[in-house]
Amino acid sequence: MPVAVCTVGPVAVNRTRVPRVVMMCGPAGAGKTTYAKRLERAGWTRLSYEVEFWDRGITTMPSAEVVAEVSADLKARLLRYVTAGNDVVLDFGFWFRRQRDEFRALLAPQGIVPETVYIATDLETILSRVGNRHGRWADDWPLTEQTATEYFERFEPPTPEEGPLDVVR
């Protein structure tokens, strides 16, 4: 197989394949992070809003301005990682189709069609999981039952028409 060489800043990177990107999709408490961490242990790079907030010392719901800043940083980091040939799992939630479409458009110039992994979890299971969150670490953000229910009800499940989709139940 031919090896393409591209330059990332001052470093040349050998690229023999197109990197994979997985968009984790599901409401809060569905099990996205558990799945994403398995990919991370297998060598994938995991990007997460919650981890980024935590690393910045933010342990409560951030302002819209902070979310926008973190979003821009994560998008830039994603592009750097895939340009370097890394597989990336986006542990974001992707609750709305417009968000999923935005990342598809971001990755299209790189020749990458992201895969969506939808963690289809019922509300009862979600409520039992978020009830066990206590805010002790980045992936442990507490939610009330009411908030988790509202998130569940607003969630827009992905469809096969959007692109590669794996539904995990």
C-alpha positions in Angstrom: 0.0 0.0 0.0 1.4 3.4 -0.9 2.3 5.7 2.0 1.3 9.3 1.7 3.5 11.8 3.5 1.9 15.0 4.8 3.4 17.8 6.9 1.9 18.7 10.2 3.7 21.8 11.4 7.4 21.0 11.4 6.8 17.2 11.6 6.3 14.9 8.6 3.7 12.2 9.2 3.4 8.9 7.3 -0.2 8.3 6.4 -1.2 4.9 5.1 -4.9 5.1 5.8 -7.6 7.6 6.6 -8.1 8.0 10.4 -11.4 7.0 11.9 -13.6 9.3 13.9 -16.4 8.0 16.1 -19.1 10.4 17.3 -20.6 9.1 20.5 -24.3 9.8 20.5 -26.9 9.6 23.3 -28.4 11.5 26.2 -26.6 12.1 29.5 -26.2 8.8 31.3 -26.7 6.6 28.3 -23.2 5.0 28.6 -21.3 7.0 26.0 -18.2 7.6 28.1 -17.9 3.9 29.1 -17.9 3.0 25.4 -15.5 5.8 24.5 -13.1 4.9 27.2 -12.9 1.3 25.8 -11.8 2.9 22.5 -9.3 5.1 24.3 -7.8 2.0 26.0 -7.5 0.5 22.5 -5.3 3.5 21.4 -7.9 6.0 20.2 -7.7 9.6 21.2 -10.7 10.6 23.3 -12.0 14.2 23.3 -14.6 15.3 25.8 -16.2 18.5 26.9 -16.4 17.4 30.4 -12.8 16.5 30.6 -11.8 19.8 29.1 -14.0 21.7 31.5 -12.6 19.7 34.5 -9.0 20.3 33.3 -9.8 24.1 33.2 -11.1 23.9 36.8 -14.7 24.2 35.7 -16.9 21.9 37.8 -20.3 23.5 37.3 -22.3 24.2 34.1 -20.2 26.7 32.2 -21.4 29.9 30.5 -22.2 29.9 26.7 -19.0 31.8 26.1 -16.9 29.2 27.8 -18.7 26.4 25.9 -18.0 28.2 22.6 -14.3 28.6 23.5 -13.9 24.9 24.5 -15.8 23.9 21.4 -13.4 25.8 19.1 -10.4 24.3 21.0 -11.8 20.7 20.6 -12.5 21.2 16.9 -8.9 22.5 16.3 -7.5 19.6 18.4 -9.6 17.1 16.4 -8.3 18.4 13.1 -4.7 18.2 14.4 -5.2 14.6 15.6 -6.7 13.3 12.4 -4.1 15.2 10.3 -1.5 13.3 12.3 -3.2 10.0 11.5 -4.9 9.4 14.9 -8.2 7.7 15.4 -10.5 9.9 17.5 -13.6 9.3 19.6 -15.7 12.3 20.3 -17.3 11.7 23.6 -19.7 14.7 23.2 -23.3 13.4 23.1 -24.3 14.8 19.7 -27.9 15.3 20.9 -29.0 17.1 17.8 -28.6 16.3 14.1 -27.3 19.8 13.4 -24.4 19.1 15.7 -23.6 15.8 14.0 -23.9 17.5 10.6 -21.5 20.2 11.7 -18.8 17.7 12.5 -19.4 15.8 9.3 -18.9 19.0 7.4 -15.7 19.8 9.5 -14.2 16.4 8.7 -15.3 16.1 5.0 -12.3 18.2 3.7 -10.0 15.6 5.4 -11.7 12.8 3.5 -13.2 11.5 6.8 -16.8 10.2 7.1 -17.3 10.0 10.9 -19.1 7.0 12.3 -22.0 7.5 14.8 -22.2 5.2 17.7 -25.7 5.7 19.3 -26.0 4.3 22.8 -29.8 3.6 22.9 -30.6 3.5 26.6 -34.0 3.7 28.2 -34.9 6.5 30.6 -35.2 4.3 33.7 -31.5 3.1 33.2 -30.4 6.6 32.6 -32.0 7.9 35.8 -30.4 5.1 37.8 -27.0 6.0 36.4 -27.2 9.8 36.9 -28.4 9.3 40.5 -25.0 7.8 41.2 -23.0 10.8 40.0 -21.4 12.9 42.6 -19.1 15.3 40.8 -15.9 13.6 42.0 -14.2 13.6 38.5 -14.6 14.9 35.0 -17.0 12.2 33.8 -19.0 12.2 37.0 -21.1 15.4 36.5 -24.2 15.3 38.7 -27.6 15.8 37.2 -31.0 15.9 38.8 -33.7 13.5 37.6 -35.6 16.4 36.2 -32.7 17.6 34.1 -31.8 14.1 32.9 -35.4 13.6 31.9 -35.5 16.9 30.0 -32.3 16.0 28.2 -33.7 12.6 27.3 -36.9 14.1 25.9 -35.0 16.7 23.8 -32.6 14.2 22.3 -32.8 13.6 18.5 -31.8 10.0 17.8 -29.6 9.6 14.7 -30.8 7.8 11.6 -29.1 5.7 9.0 -29.7 8.5 6.4 -27.1 10.5 8.3 -24.2 8.2 7.5 -22.5 5.2 9.1 -24.4 4.3 12.3 -24.0 1.7 14.9 -26.8 1.4 17.5 -25.7 -0.2 20.8 -28.5 -1.3 23.2 
